[in-house]
Amino acid sequence: MNVKAKVAARNSLLRKLANSNWGADPKTLRTTALALSYSTAEYSSAVWARSCHAKKVDAELNNACRIVTGQLRPTTLPLLYRTAGIAPPDIRRQTHGSIEKHKQEIDLRHPLFHHKKTVVESAAAAAVVVVVVVVVVVVVVVVVVVVVVVAAAVVAVIICSRSGGVVVVVVVVVVVVVVVVVVVVVVVVVVVVVVVVIEAVVVVIVVVIVVVVV
C-alpha cells in the first residue's frame, strides 16, 4: 500500500469528522489532519522528498487541507494553506530534510561525516602540541635563568669572601634569592596565562568548526 493510498484512507476518516451537523471544529480538524494525514505523508520524507511521485502525495495533502478549511477546489493552493495555517508540502519536506541533515551532521559517529570529526580532533591535537611546546620552552628558559643567576651569585660570593666582606656576601645571597624567586613567579604566571589563552582559543576554534563547518 503506497503513501498516497494511506493518506487517502486517513482523509476519509477526516472527512467523516468534518460533518457539517455534528463534526469537529476547525482547530480539532487541523490537529487531526497533522496527526493522521501529514504524519503519514511525511514519514521518512527526507529520503524521497525529491522523488517524482511526491506530487501524488501532495494531491492528497491538498484534499486534507480542503477538508479542514471547507474550501472548494477552485481555491488556489497558497490561499488554501494560508487559511489552514499549514505550510505547503514541499516546504514542510524541505524543513524535515534540513532537520534530519543537521542531526546527522552533528553526530560525529556518523561514518559519512568522519572527516569533520577529524577536523575537530586535529584542532584539539594541534592545541595540545602548542601548549606542550610553550610549557617546554618556558621551563627551559626558567632553568637557564636560574642557572645563570645562581652561577653569578656563586661568583659574587667567591669574590666577596676573598675580599673579606661577610655583610656583602649576605646581601648578595639575599638579592640573588629574591631575584630567583621573582623570576620563577613571573615565569609561572606567564605560563599559566599563555596556557589559558591557548585553551580559550582552541575552544573558540572548535566551536566555530562545529557550528560553521558542521
N, C-alpha and C positions, 0 to 999 in steps of 0.2 A: 504494500500500500504506500503510494508516494506521498510526498509532503502536501501537495495540493489537495489530494483526496482527504487527508487527515484534517486539514484546515477547513475544508468544505463541510465535513461531518460536524465539526465544532461550531461552525457558523449556523448550522441547522438548529443546534441546541440554543445558540444565542438568539436566533430568530424567534424561537418559542418563548424566550424570556422577555422579548420586546413586544409582546401583545399589547395593543392599544387600550384594552379594557382592564386587564389585571397585571400587566407587565411591570418590570422593574423600572426604576428611574434611570435617567441617562448616566449618572455617575456610577451606579452599580453595573450598568451595561458596559461602560468603558473599562471598569476594573475587570469584569468577567472576560471581555474581549482580550485584554492584555494577558490575563492568566491562562486562557484557553487557546485562542487562535494565534496570538502573536508569539507566545512561548513555544508553541509547536512549530510555527513557521520559521522562527529564528534559532531553533536548536542546531548547533554546530554551523551556524551561518557563516562563520569566519572561513570555513573550508570551501563552501560552494557559492559564496556571495557573487563571484564573477561568472557564474555559470549562465549559459543562455536560457536555462529553464527557470531562472529566478523571476522572470516576468510572469510566469504562470502562477507562481505563489503570490505575487503582487496583486493579481486579479482577485484572489480570494480575500486578501487583506483589505482591498478596497471594498469588497462586499461587507466585511466585518465593520468597517467604519460607517458604511451606509446604514447598517442595522443599528449601530449605536446612535447615530445622529438623526436617523429618519429621512436623510436626503435621498433624492432620486438620482437616476443615472445621468441626467443632463448636468448635474452639479460637477464643476471642474474639480480635479483631484487636489490642487493646492487649497481651494476653499473647503473641500471635504475634510482634509486632515487638519486644517486650521480650526474648523468647527469642532472636530472630535478632540482636539487637544493632544494629538498623537503625531509624532514625526513621521514623515514618509518612509516607506520600507527601505529604500536604498540608503537613506541617511542612517537609519537605525542599524542596518547591516554594516555600514562603514564604521559606525561607532563601536559596535560589538567587535569588529575585526581589529580596530585600533586598541581596544582594551585587552583583547587576547594577545595581540602582538607585544604590548607593553609587559604583560605578565610573563611572557616567555623571555623577553629581553632582560628583565631584571632578575630572572632565575639563572644564576651563574652556573648551575649544574646542567643546564641545557646544552647538549653537545653542539648544536648549531651556533651557539654564541660563546664557545670556549675561548675564542680569540679575544673577546672582550674581558673575560676573566684573566687572561694572560696579561692584558694591558694593565689592569689594576694590580696584579701581582708584581709585574715588572716595576711599576711606580713605587710600590712598597719596598721591594728589594733594593731599588736604587737609593731610596731614602735611608734604609738601614746601612748600606755601604757608605753613604756620605757621612752619616752620624759616626760610624766606626772610624772612618778616616780622620774626621775632625777631632775625635777624642784621642786617637793615637798621636796626631800632630801636637795637640795641646800637652799631652803627657810628656812627649819628647822635649818640647820647649820648657816645661816646668823642670824636668830633670836637668837639662842643660843650664838653666838659670841657677838652680840650686847648687849644682857642681861648681859653676863659675864663682858664685858668691862665697861658697864655703872655701874654695881654693884661695880667693882673695883674702878672706878672713884669716886663714891659716898663715898666709904670707905676712899679713899685717901683724898677727900675734907674734910670729917669729922675729920680725924686725923689732917690734916694741919690746919683747922680752930681752933681746940682746942689748937694747939701749937702757934697760932697767926701768922702764915706765910701766909699773903694775897698774896704776889707775888708767892709763891709756889702753892697756890690754883689756881691762874690764869693759871700758866704754866701747871699744871696737867690737868685742864679743856681743855686747847687748845690741849695738847697732846692727850687726850682721844678723842676729837672731830676729830682730824686728823686721828687717828688710826681707828676710826669707819668708817669715810668716805673712807679711803683707803681699808679697809676690804670689805665694801659694793661694791665699784667699782670693786675690784678684783673678788669678787664672781659673780657679774653680768656679767663681761666679760667671766668668766669661764662657766657660764650657757649658754650664747649666743654661745660660741664656741662648747660646748658639744651638744647643740640642733642642730646647723648647721651640725656638723659631723654626728649625728644620722640621720638627714633628708637626707644627701647625701648618707649614707649607705643604707637607705631604698629605695631611688631612684635607686641605683645600683642593689639592690636585686630584685626590681620589674621589672626592665629592663631585668635582667638575666632570671627571671621566664617567662616573655613574649616571649623573643627571643629563649631560650633554651627549656623550658618545653612546651610552646605553639607551 
